[in-house]
Amino acid sequence: MQRIAADIRNPRLVYARPFEAGDRRSRLSIIVTEIGLSRAASDAASHGLPGEVVLAISAYAAAPEQWAHAARRAGHEIVASIPLQPPRGGGEDAGPRAILPAAAPQENMQRLLGNLARFSGYTGVLLNGDLAPLGGRIEPLLQTLQARGLLLVNGATSSGGASLGAVAGRLDLAHVSINIAVDPSDAAVIDRQLESLAALARE
């Protein structure tokens, strides 16, 4: 499980993909999710996409360490993707590795640490799903990410997403938020969404 090293190096910096700091052009990040669920799609993402694309390895990936090694060998930065379970009746079951709105704090901490222990080499954690039901119970989990020198990628899909960034800021946890979720079902839609993302980066 990743943590800050004895020489104070943070995993989010140690495992980050190098970039040219002097390049003043607008920047954007693209994260491809669900790596490890489909072998064919995951292989295509690891070996077919530019190294600048970040890969998010699913909490339910089979052999996640192998996917992490493959992605890093191909030049990708990686994050660990952990789902947030919506409230009962509010959506699909996010599975046994999800952070639960009704669970005791100790259980959710065990779920977080269990996910973090499955593989190594990641710069941070993508939390995705409905944050609102967790409320203040998310703070100890974010404190753990901060203490381990990890980046938070805020993928919350509700109004709770804004509060997640606020809590992360208060804890001095390095964090970024997802601006646009690209719909993979239609190529024309993808083109329009990427154009919107590029315009946002220029702004």
C-alpha positions as CSV (number, residue, x, y, z in Angstrom):
1,M,0.0,0.0,0.0
2,Q,1.4,3.4,-1.0
3,R,2.5,6.0,1.5
4,I,4.8,9.0,1.9
5,A,8.4,7.7,1.8
6,A,11.0,8.2,4.5
7,D,12.6,10.9,2.4
8,I,9.2,12.8,2.2
9,R,8.5,11.9,-1.5
10,N,4.8,11.7,-2.2
11,P,3.3,8.9,-4.5
12,R,1.4,11.6,-6.5
13,L,4.8,13.1,-7.5
14,V,6.9,9.9,-7.6
15,Y,4.5,8.1,-10.0
16,A,3.4,11.2,-12.0
17,R,4.1,11.2,-15.7
18,P,6.9,13.7,-16.5
19,F,5.9,16.7,-18.6
20,E,7.6,19.8,-20.0
21,A,6.9,22.6,-17.5
22,G,8.1,25.2,-19.9
23,D,5.4,24.4,-22.4
24,R,2.8,27.2,-21.9
25,R,0.1,25.8,-24.0
26,S,-3.3,25.0,-22.4
27,R,-3.5,21.7,-20.7
28,L,-6.2,19.1,-20.1
29,S,-6.2,15.6,-18.7
30,I,-8.2,12.7,-20.1
31,I,-8.9,9.7,-17.8
32,V,-10.1,6.4,-19.2
33,T,-12.0,4.5,-16.6
34,E,-12.9,0.8,-15.9
35,I,-9.5,-0.5,-16.8
36,G,-9.2,-4.2,-15.9
37,L,-12.9,-5.1,-16.5
38,S,-12.6,-6.0,-20.2
39,R,-9.3,-7.5,-21.3
40,A,-9.7,-6.4,-24.9
41,A,-10.7,-2.9,-24.1
42,S,-8.1,-2.5,-21.4
43,D,-5.3,-3.8,-23.6
44,A,-6.4,-1.4,-26.3
45,A,-6.4,1.5,-23.9
46,S,-3.0,0.6,-22.4
47,H,-1.2,0.0,-25.7
48,G,-3.2,2.0,-28.2
49,L,-3.7,5.4,-26.5
50,P,-1.0,8.0,-26.1
51,G,1.0,7.8,-22.8
52,E,-0.4,11.2,-21.8
53,V,-3.8,9.6,-21.2
54,V,-4.4,8.6,-17.6
55,L,-5.8,5.1,-16.9
56,A,-8.1,4.5,-13.9
57,I,-7.9,0.9,-12.8
58,S,-11.3,-0.4,-11.5
59,A,-11.8,-1.6,-8.0
60,Y,-13.1,-4.8,-9.6
61,A,-10.3,-5.4,-12.0
62,A,-9.0,-8.9,-12.1
63,A,-5.2,-9.0,-11.5
64,P,-5.0,-5.2,-11.0
65,E,-1.2,-5.3,-10.4
66,Q,-0.7,-6.7,-13.9
67,W,-2.8,-3.9,-15.4
68,A,-0.9,-1.3,-13.4
69,H,2.5,-2.7,-14.6
70,A,1.2,-2.8,-18.2
71,A,-0.1,0.7,-18.1
72,R,3.1,2.2,-16.5
73,R,5.3,0.3,-19.0
74,A,3.3,1.9,-21.8
75,G,4.0,5.4,-20.2
76,H,0.6,6.0,-18.6
77,E,-0.1,7.6,-15.3
78,I,-2.6,5.6,-13.3
79,V,-5.2,6.1,-10.5
80,A,-7.2,3.7,-8.4
81,S,-10.9,4.0,-9.1
82,I,-13.2,3.4,-6.1
83,P,-17.0,3.6,-6.4
84,L,-19.4,5.4,-4.0
85,Q,-22.6,3.4,-3.4
86,P,-25.8,5.4,-3.9
87,P,-28.4,5.3,-1.2
88,R,-30.8,2.4,-1.1
89,G,-33.1,2.6,-4.0
90,G,-31.0,5.4,-5.6
91,G,-29.3,3.3,-8.2
92,E,-27.4,0.1,-9.1
93,D,-25.4,-1.8,-6.5
94,A,-21.9,-0.6,-6.7
95,G,-20.5,-3.9,-5.4
96,P,-18.6,-5.1,-2.3
97,R,-15.7,-2.8,-2.7
98,A,-17.7,0.4,-2.8
99,I,-17.8,3.1,0.0
100,L,-21.2,2.8,1.6
101,P,-23.4,5.6,2.9
102,A,-24.9,3.4,5.7
103,A,-21.7,1.7,6.8
104,A,-19.8,2.4,10.1
105,P,-16.7,4.6,9.6
106,Q,-14.4,1.7,10.4
107,E,-16.0,-0.4,7.7
108,N,-15.6,2.3,5.0
109,M,-12.0,2.8,6.1
110,Q,-11.3,-0.9,5.7
111,R,-12.9,-0.8,2.2
112,L,-10.7,2.2,1.3
113,L,-7.5,0.6,2.6
114,G,-8.4,-2.7,1.0
115,N,-8.8,-1.0,-2.4
116,L,-5.5,0.9,-2.0
117,A,-3.7,-2.4,-1.1
118,R,-4.6,-4.2,-4.3
119,F,-1.9,-2.7,-6.5
120,S,0.8,0.0,-6.6
121,G,2.2,2.7,-8.8
122,Y,-0.9,5.0,-8.7
123,T,-0.7,8.8,-8.2
124,G,-4.1,9.0,-6.6
125,V,-7.7,7.9,-6.2
126,L,-10.7,8.5,-8.4
127,L,-13.9,8.6,-6.2
128,N,-16.9,8.3,-8.5
129,G,-20.6,8.1,-7.7
130,D,-23.1,9.9,-5.5
131,L,-21.3,11.6,-2.6
132,A,-24.2,13.3,-1.0
133,P,-25.4,10.4,1.2
134,L,-22.0,10.1,2.9
135,G,-22.0,13.7,4.2
136,G,-19.3,14.3,6.8
137,R,-18.3,10.6,6.9
138,I,-16.1,11.2,3.8
139,E,-13.7,13.3,5.8
140,P,-11.7,10.5,7.5
141,L,-11.2,8.8,4.1
142,L,-9.9,12.0,2.6
143,Q,-7.6,12.5,5.6
144,T,-6.1,9.1,4.8
145,L,-5.5,10.0,1.2
146,Q,-3.8,13.2,2.3
147,A,-1.6,11.4,4.9
148,R,-0.5,9.0,2.2
149,G,0.5,11.7,-0.3
150,L,-2.1,10.8,-2.9
151,L,-4.1,12.9,-5.3
152,L,-7.9,13.0,-5.2
153,V,-9.8,13.0,-8.5
154,N,-13.3,14.2,-7.7
155,G,-15.7,12.2,-9.8
156,A,-18.8,12.7,-7.6
157,T,-21.9,13.0,-9.7
158,S,-24.2,15.0,-7.4
159,S,-24.2,18.4,-5.6
160,G,-22.0,16.6,-3.1
161,G,-19.1,17.0,-5.6
162,A,-18.6,20.6,-4.7
163,S,-18.5,19.8,-1.0
164,L,-15.9,17.1,-1.7
165,G,-13.6,19.7,-3.2
166,A,-14.2,22.0,-0.3
167,V,-13.3,19.4,2.3
168,A,-10.3,18.4,0.3
169,G,-9.1,22.0,0.2
170,R,-9.6,22.3,3.9
171,L,-7.5,19.2,4.5
172,D,-4.8,20.4,2.2
173,L,-5.4,17.4,0.0
174,A,-4.2,17.8,-3.6
175,H,-7.3,17.4,-5.7
176,V,-8.8,17.9,-9.2
177,S,-12.4,17.7,-10.4
178,I,-13.8,16.1,-13.5
179,N,-15.3,18.8,-15.8
180,I,-16.8,16.7,-18.5
181,A,-17.8,13.0,-18.4
182,V,-17.4,11.8,-22.0
183,D,-20.2,9.6,-23.3
184,P,-18.6,6.6,-25.1
185,S,-21.8,5.6,-27.0
186,D,-21.5,7.9,-30.0
187,A,-18.5,9.1,-31.9
188,A,-20.1,12.4,-32.8
189,V,-21.0,13.1,-29.2
190,I,-17.5,12.3,-28.1
191,D,-16.1,14.8,-30.7
192,R,-18.4,17.6,-29.4
193,Q,-17.5,16.8,-25.8
194,L,-13.8,16.9,-26.5
195,E,-14.2,20.2,-28.3
196,S,-15.9,21.6,-25.2
197,L,-13.1,20.3,-23.0
198,A,-10.5,21.9,-25.2
199,A,-12.4,25.2,-25.1
200,L,-12.5,24.9,-21.3
201,A,-8.8,24.3,-21.1
202,R,-8.1,27.4,-23.3
203,E,-10.3,29.5,-21.0
